[in-house]
């Protein structure tokens, strides 16, 4: 998609810009369907939620709630979340901190499963320290 935007100089999409924006969107949908990205997100997200809920069960005084759909996941902490988030960033893990309490994960649909394992191992190490 990015290559299409660059090649066709499609830096601005507007409602009067013709069909370029629609063409890019159609290509994204085509790729998502071809590569079964929604199914992949559901499977990986389910696995990640299960792992995080296991971590929550092991550390109920640290993790208040785990929720999500597909790869959109929130981990609400029962400890100061800012410090955990900053340590994740320091260790190379990029996620958002929402409302000062929740680590919000929204990885690309093509994320490597090993990267999800690194996140959970890193989070566990931080919470146990």
Rosetta blueprint (number, residue, H / E / L):
1 X L
2 X H
3 X H
4 X H
5 X H
6 X H
7 X H
8 X L
9 X L
10 X L
11 X L
12 X L
13 X L
14 X L
15 X L
16 X L
17 X L
18 X L
19 X L
20 X H
21 X H
22 X H
23 X H
24 X H
25 X H
26 X H
27 X H
28 X H
29 X H
30 X H
31 X H
32 X H
33 X H
34 X H
35 X L
36 X L
37 X H
38 X H
39 X H
40 X H
41 X H
42 X H
43 X H
44 X H
45 X H
46 X H
47 X H
48 X H
49 X H
50 X H
51 X H
52 X H
53 X H
54 X H
55 X H
56 X H
57 X H
58 X H
59 X L
60 X L
61 X L
62 X L
63 X E
64 X E
65 X E
66 X E
67 X E
68 X E
69 X E
70 X L
71 X L
72 X E
73 X E
74 X E
75 X E
76 X E
77 X E
78 X L
79 X L
80 X L
81 X H
82 X H
83 X H
84 X H
85 X H
86 X H
87 X H
88 X H
89 X H
90 X H
91 X L
92 X L
93 X L
94 X L
95 X L
96 X E
97 X E
98 X E
99 X L
100 X L
101 X L
102 X E
103 X E
104 X E
105 X E
106 X E
107 X L
108 X L
109 X L
110 X L
111 X L
112 X L
113 X H
114 X H
115 X H
116 X H
117 X H
118 X H
119 X H
120 X H
121 X H
122 X H
123 X H
124 X H
125 X H
126 X H
127 X H
128 X H
129 X L
